[in-house]
Amino acid sequence: MNQLRLNNGVNMPIRGFGIFQTTNPNICEQSGYQALRTGCSLIDSAVSYSNEEAVGSAIKKSGTAGDELCIKTKPRVQDAGYGNTKKACEKSLNRLQGDCLDISLIDQPFGDRYGSWQAMEELYQAAKTRAIGVSTFQPDRLLDLILHNTVIPVVNQIETHSYCRQRETQQFLRESNIQIEGRNNIFKHAVRGSRAQKYRKPLAQSIVRWLIQRNVVVIQKSVHPERIIENVTVFDYALSEEDMGAIETLDMKHSAFFDHRVPETLTFISGIRLDI
Ligand SMILES: NC(=O)c1ccc[n+]([C@@H]2O[C@H](COP(=O)([O-])OP(=O)(O)OC[C@H]3O[C@@H](n4cnc5c(N)ncnc54)[C@H](OP(=O)(O)O)[C@@H]3O)[C@@H](O)[C@H]2O)c1
């Protein structure tokens, strides 16, 4: 129940831990260690989070065996393209202190993503990464990547929560045999108290349960030990069909932070301004 089988046969835990914005290396190492010791073996890192070394140290300190881990990373948008992506993945491997990356993702659908994917396919074929996937790809860009390449991504990490459910995207991913993985500021929406109260569970757990019951891999960031435990301890109850449906009605069908289709998003993420 806690593991999902990806389209290439690799297992991925349905509960994960995020480290975005945990920039202090000591805090990152400590919270990563705590998550691993709590049994959360999926860690979502990225070059742009500037804390891969701390993740490597947390892994070492925790003593978790390599085959029990699922560590993800993503080169920066600025590393898009064949040569840069290869170099970036090699450097990530060094910082994470592993022999092989578990899952490598293209972080955003921007820049030379075909060059990036070619590099990732080669790293995958050379057993430098056990699986490859993408993040924040809309269905059209994802389908384009699939149709013009060999390896189908194992996962697409997107914003998905009760206020931006992405029903059609999840359907498309299911049909394409690509695992949906979700994130984004779900704890900011403290509206679902009554459902949580009904089950005598913290709101955070009710949010996580809803995602897990939708078959979404959930990743959360916290630097607080009690929250890390709370976020992982979600397998002892289930939301009823009725409550799942009630939460469904909260869907506003738009991003709670920013839309990747809006030109300003590309300018912001890539750091490149168009001078015309
Ligand atoms: N690929 C991408 O473009 C992308 C973008 C954004 C995020 N991500 C990944 O997704 C992960 C999660 O990001 P997110 O935006 O969804 O953040 P999140 O996990 O929803 O965390 C948001 C905030 O909620 C707080 N929190 C955590 N557990 C809580 C609990 N039990 N009760 C109350 N508050 C709690 C945390 O604060 P404390 O730390 O103070 O507890 C955190 O600052 C990131 O770390 C990153 O790995 C990927």
The ligand as an SDF file (V2000), in Angstrom:
LIG
                    3D

 48 52  0  0  0  0  0  0  0  0999 V2000
    8.9540   20.9150   -8.8360 N   0  0  0  0  0  0  0  0  0  0  0  0
    8.5200   22.0670   -8.3970 C   0  0  0  0  0  0  0  0  0  0  0  0
    8.3170   23.0380   -9.1590 O   0  0  0  0  0  0  0  0  0  0  0  0
    8.2360   22.2260   -6.9300 C   0  0  0  0  0  0  0  0  0  0  0  0
    7.6980   23.4240   -6.4740 C   0  0  0  0  0  0  0  0  0  0  0  0
    7.4030   23.5530   -5.1170 C   0  0  0  0  0  0  0  0  0  0  0  0
    7.6360   22.4950   -4.2640 C   0  0  0  0  0  0  0  0  0  0  0  0
    8.1790   21.3400   -4.7230 N   0  0  0  0  0  0  0  0  0  0  0  0
    8.4800   20.2040   -3.8200 C   0  0  0  0  0  0  0  0  0  0  0  0
    7.3170   19.9610   -3.0350 O   0  0  0  0  0  0  0  0  0  0  0  0
    7.6590   20.0250   -1.6390 C   0  0  0  0  0  0  0  0  0  0  0  0
    6.4650   20.5150   -0.8600 C   0  0  0  0  0  0  0  0  0  0  0  0
    6.2060   21.8660   -1.2390 O   0  0  0  0  0  0  0  0  0  0  0  0
    4.8470   22.5660   -0.8910 P   0  0  0  0  0  0  0  0  0  0  0  0
    4.8560   23.8860   -1.5270 O   0  0  0  0  0  0  0  0  0  0  0  0
    3.7430   21.5990   -1.1510 O   0  0  0  0  0  0  0  0  0  0  0  0
    4.9780   22.8170    0.6580 O   0  0  0  0  0  0  0  0  0  0  0  0
    4.2480   22.0160    1.8370 P   0  0  0  0  0  0  0  0  0  0  0  0
    4.8340   20.6750    2.0070 O   0  0  0  0  0  0  0  0  0  0  0  0
    2.7900   22.1470    1.6650 O   0  0  0  0  0  0  0  0  0  0  0  0
    4.7220   22.8990    3.0770 O   0  0  0  0  0  0  0  0  0  0  0  0
    4.2590   24.2300    3.2510 C   0  0  0  0  0  0  0  0  0  0  0  0
    4.4440   24.6420    4.6850 C   0  0  0  0  0  0  0  0  0  0  0  0
    3.5730   23.8620    5.5190 O   0  0  0  0  0  0  0  0  0  0  0  0
    4.1590   23.6780    6.7690 C   0  0  0  0  0  0  0  0  0  0  0  0
    3.7480   22.3660    7.3160 N   0  0  0  0  0  0  0  0  0  0  0  0
    4.3020   21.1400    7.0570 C   0  0  0  0  0  0  0  0  0  0  0  0
    3.6680   20.1750    7.7580 N   0  0  0  0  0  0  0  0  0  0  0  0
    2.6840   20.7960    8.4660 C   0  0  0  0  0  0  0  0  0  0  0  0
    1.7020   20.3530    9.3840 C   0  0  0  0  0  0  0  0  0  0  0  0
    1.6000   19.0720    9.7150 N   0  0  0  0  0  0  0  0  0  0  0  0
    0.8580   21.2700    9.9170 N   0  0  0  0  0  0  0  0  0  0  0  0
    0.9670   22.5620    9.5840 C   0  0  0  0  0  0  0  0  0  0  0  0
    1.8690   23.0570    8.7380 N   0  0  0  0  0  0  0  0  0  0  0  0
    2.7350   22.1830    8.1690 C   0  0  0  0  0  0  0  0  0  0  0  0
    5.6600   23.7580    6.5800 C   0  0  0  0  0  0  0  0  0  0  0  0
    6.2230   24.6120    7.5630 O   0  0  0  0  0  0  0  0  0  0  0  0
    7.3270   24.0880    8.6140 P   0  0  0  0  0  0  0  0  0  0  0  0
    8.5410   23.6720    7.8440 O   0  0  0  0  0  0  0  0  0  0  0  0
    7.5680   25.3030    9.4520 O   0  0  0  0  0  0  0  0  0  0  0  0
    6.6920   22.9470    9.3810 O   0  0  0  0  0  0  0  0  0  0  0  0
    5.8530   24.3710    5.1890 C   0  0  0  0  0  0  0  0  0  0  0  0
    6.5800   25.5590    5.2230 O   0  0  0  0  0  0  0  0  0  0  0  0
    8.8770   20.9590   -1.6140 C   0  0  0  0  0  0  0  0  0  0  0  0
    9.6460   20.8350   -0.4440 O   0  0  0  0  0  0  0  0  0  0  0  0
    9.6190   20.4910   -2.8430 C   0  0  0  0  0  0  0  0  0  0  0  0
   10.3410   19.3180   -2.5510 O   0  0  0  0  0  0  0  0  0  0  0  0
    8.4710   21.1790   -6.0420 C   0  0  0  0  0  0  0  0  0  0  0  0
  1  2  1  0
  2  3  2  0
  2  4  1  0
  4  5  1  0
  4 48  2  0
  5  6  2  0
  6  7  1  0
  7  8  2  0
  8  9  1  0
  8 48  1  0
  9 10  1  0
  9 46  1  0
 10 11  1  0
 11 12  1  0
 11 44  1  0
 12 13  1  0
 13 14  1  0
 14 15  2  0
 14 16  1  0
 14 17  1  0
 17 18  1  0
 18 19  2  0
 18 20  1  0
 18 21  1  0
 21 22  1  0
 22 23  1  0
 23 24  1  0
 23 42  1  0
 24 25  1  0
 25 26  1  0
 25 36  1  0
 26 27  1  0
 26 35  1  0
 27 28  2  0
 28 29  1  0
 29 30  1  0
 29 35  2  0
 30 31  1  0
 30 32  2  0
 32 33  1  0
 33 34  2  0
 34 35  1  0
 36 37  1  0
 36 42  1  0
 37 38  1  0
 38 39  2  0
 38 40  1  0
 38 41  1  0
 42 43  1  0
 44 45  1  0
 44 46  1  0
 46 47  1  0
M  CHG  2   8   1  16  -1
M  END
$$$$
